[in-house]
Every structure is written in structure tokens, then in C-alpha cells.
Amino acid sequence: ALFIIISMNGYSQVINWSRLQQSDRHILSINAGAEYTLVAGVGYGYQLKTKMPVVLLADYSMPFGENLLDDHKAQIGAIIKFARIGDFHFTAKIQGIYRRYQNDFVRLINFGSDQSATVGYYRKKWFVAVEVGFDKAIVTDFKHSNLYKEVYPNVQDGWYEPSTGGNFYYGLQSGVSFKRSDLSLNFGNMLTRDFTPNPGIHFYLQLGFWLR
């Protein structure tokens, strides 16, 4: 179950840095894709008035299922473009994450972090980039159901720390850009923090639409 929580990463943060102007303050996004299940989300970005480009981020996503609000994830953080060489742009992202997952046996609430670095080739009408990151589950609260306690009556509810898991991920970002919008595609692979493939589906795929 914890792998399902930590698989809900932040792949939606895709920006064509060649198109982004200093006057572009607000960035809206919608996205849908597959990680361990089908996931949909919305996001908002705000570009600060700084010499080094910085975009503050907030997004919310949830998997498709019978009870939509049982599982969800919220992220808040920032992307910083720290270098540029010609049409190559170098960025770093850091985010704090809140995740909730529930099934018939347990309700899990997790606080974690997500850090990644991206280098890409960006033109006005298209872009392609490589991203490498790590999503870490820092602390998780377990609340087991009565059904679970009937089988394991001595199970302990409460917060478990230190880190209860994490995923390395790497992949490609690509997209096409229009006058005030971008259409992006992300895909890649996920590994556990021991650099072994995740059980089940270990790839991610996401389609996103951005409006500047």
C-alpha cells in the first residue's frame, strides 16, 4: 500500500522556458496519466519577480476509483532555473508533499518531499528535456481498520518514522508550444530507493496542458 502512496509523484511540472516571459505571472495546468493507476490533477504556478527565474507551484491530484476522496495528493514548492547555455536550460525543483491512501485495511497519511533536476533543449515551438528525481516518504500515520485488527489485534496505530520509503524516477519531458499554451508529454521509469524495480507497473506516463 505504501508503494501506491509514494508512486503519486509530481510529474506535472513542465514549463517551456523558451516561451516563459518575465511578464507571465500565472500558469494553470491540467493533467492526466498512469503511474500505478489512472491519475488526474490540476496545478497552479506563480512566477516571482526575481532575476533568477523562480516559479512557485501548487497542485492537487487523485487517482480514478470508486471513492475519489479516499486517495489524493497535494504538493507545494518551487522550480528554479539556475543556468542557461544557448537553448539548453537547467532547472531544479523541490516540493513538500501530503498524501492520503485508504483501503479496507488501513488509512495512511504521509508527509514527504520531492526533489529533481532537469536539463532540456527548449525552442519557441517545441522542447525536450531529461529529468531525474527522488520522491521520499518522510513520516507516515497508520490507522488500521477493525477488519484488520480482527486478524492482527496487536497492530499499532500511529506515526512511523524515520523515512518509510522512497522512489527514484527518471524520464523524458517533451512538448509543443502555442501562443499562450503548452501541450506536454512525460514518461519514464521508477525505482525503489534500493535501485530495484518497483513491484507491478514501474513506469509513469502523463499528458498535460498548460495555460500561461
MOSULRA-V583756 format. One record per pair of residues at least 24 apart in sequence whose C-alpha atoms are under 8 Angstrom apart, sorted by sequence separation. I is the first residue (numbers start at 1). J is the second residue. D is the distance in whole Angstrom. If there is no record, write none. Layout:
# MOSULRA-V583756
i: {I;I}
j: {J;J}
d: {D;D}
This chain:
# MOSULRA-V583756
i: {39;40;54;55;73;74;92;93;112;113;138;139;140;167;168;183;184;22;38;39;54;55;73;74;92;112;113;138;139;167;168;183;184;37;38;54;73;91;92;111;112;137;138;166;167;183;184;8;22;37;53;54;72;73;90;91;110;111;112;136;137;138;165;166;168;182;183;7;52;53;71;72;90;91;110;111;137;165;181;182;7;52;53;71;72;90;110;111;136;137;181;182;52;70;71;89;90;110;136;181;12;70;71;88;89;109;110;135;136;180;181;4;70;88;89;108;109;134;135;180;70;88;89;108;109;134;135;87;88;108;134;135;87;107;108;133;134;87;106;107;132;133;106;107;132;133;106;107;132;105;106;131;132;105;130;131;104;105;130;131;105;106;130;131;104;105;129;130;104;128;129;128;129;127;128;127;128;126;127;126;127;126;125;126;125;124;125;8;10;18;17;5;5;5;4;1;10;18;19;5;9;17;18;19;2;16;18;16;16;16;16;9;6;6;6;19;6;14;6;7;6;16;3;2;36;36;16;35;36;15;35;35;36;35;14;34;35;33;34;33;34;33;32;33;11;31;32;31;32;31;30;31;29;30;29;30;29;28;29;27;28;27;28;27;26;25;24;20;12;3;11;12}
j: {63;64;78;79;97;98;116;117;136;137;162;163;164;191;192;207;208;47;63;64;79;80;98;99;117;137;138;163;164;192;193;208;209;63;64;80;99;117;118;137;138;163;164;192;193;209;210;35;49;64;80;81;99;100;117;118;137;138;139;163;164;165;192;193;195;209;210;35;80;81;99;100;118;119;138;139;165;193;209;210;36;81;82;100;101;119;139;140;165;166;210;211;82;100;101;119;120;140;166;211;43;101;102;119;120;140;141;166;167;211;212;36;102;120;121;140;141;166;167;212;103;121;122;141;142;167;168;121;122;142;168;169;122;142;143;168;169;123;142;143;168;169;143;144;169;170;144;145;170;144;145;170;171;145;170;171;145;146;171;172;147;148;172;173;147;148;172;173;148;172;173;173;174;173;174;174;175;174;175;175;176;176;176;177;177;177;178;73;75;87;89;99;100;101;101;101;114;122;123;110;114;122;123;124;108;122;124;123;124;126;127;135;135;136;137;177;165;173;166;167;167;177;165;165;200;201;182;201;202;182;202;203;204;204;184;204;205;204;205;205;206;206;206;207;186;206;207;207;208;208;208;209;208;209;209;210;210;210;211;210;211;211;212;212;212;212;212;212;206;198;206;208}
d: {4;7;7;5;7;5;6;6;5;7;6;6;7;6;6;8;5;8;6;6;6;7;6;7;4;4;7;4;6;5;6;6;6;6;6;5;4;6;6;6;5;6;6;6;5;5;8;7;7;7;6;7;6;6;8;5;7;6;7;7;6;8;8;5;7;6;6;7;7;5;8;5;6;6;7;6;5;7;7;5;7;7;8;5;7;5;6;6;6;6;5;7;7;7;4;6;7;4;4;4;8;6;6;7;6;6;6;5;7;6;6;7;6;5;7;7;5;7;5;5;8;5;7;6;7;6;6;6;6;5;4;8;6;6;7;6;6;7;7;5;8;5;6;6;6;6;4;8;4;6;5;6;7;5;7;6;7;8;6;6;6;8;5;7;7;5;6;6;8;7;5;6;6;8;4;5;7;7;6;6;7;4;6;6;5;7;7;7;8;8;7;7;7;6;8;8;8;6;8;8;8;7;6;6;8;6;6;8;8;8;7;7;7;7;7;8;7;7;6;7;7;7;8;8;8;6;7;7;7;8;7;6;8;5;7;6;7;7;5;5;6;4;6;6;7;7;6;6;7;4;6;6;7;5;6;7;4;6;6;7;5;6;7;5;6;8;6;8;7;8;7;7}
